[in-house]
Amino acid sequence: MRAWSEGPFTEWMRDRITRIEAASTASLDLEGAPAHERGIAAGVLAYALEVTAAEARAAPIPDDIAADAELLAAYVEALDGVLVPFAARAAEAFLFCAAAFDETGDAAWSEWRAYCADRNADIVESYRLGDGSPRPTNDASATPVEGATSDGSMAGD
């Protein structure tokens, strides 16, 4: 397991991290851009983060690990230790995405807002990230998340 985790898995994760960080850095150029552009960028970044975590989580578990409950528990704990930060960043980016589309005030972006809100909720549930923070509803007709801003913060932070 160590050879895999320190070899191919680490190489794959480093490649993903490099690409995601490049996209994240490029998105900084969108400061002051229209809200829908920031929403799209946040959604794409969130998707890349989410897919990275999901693909790693979905990788087949070697039979010798799956057959040993103690070893499997250690494997899942170690894997989650690496993946939860990706999932948390994805959830935050999807929250930003929903808030940016709220900011547009344009119903044309409601489907995108709903998508971002749904992905946020699914990630928070799947990775048990709930911290009591307000989350967007998937109801596109709903009012904006109270206190959420498209700069990724909550009002008053």
Beta strands, then each sheet from edge to edge (+ up, - down):
end
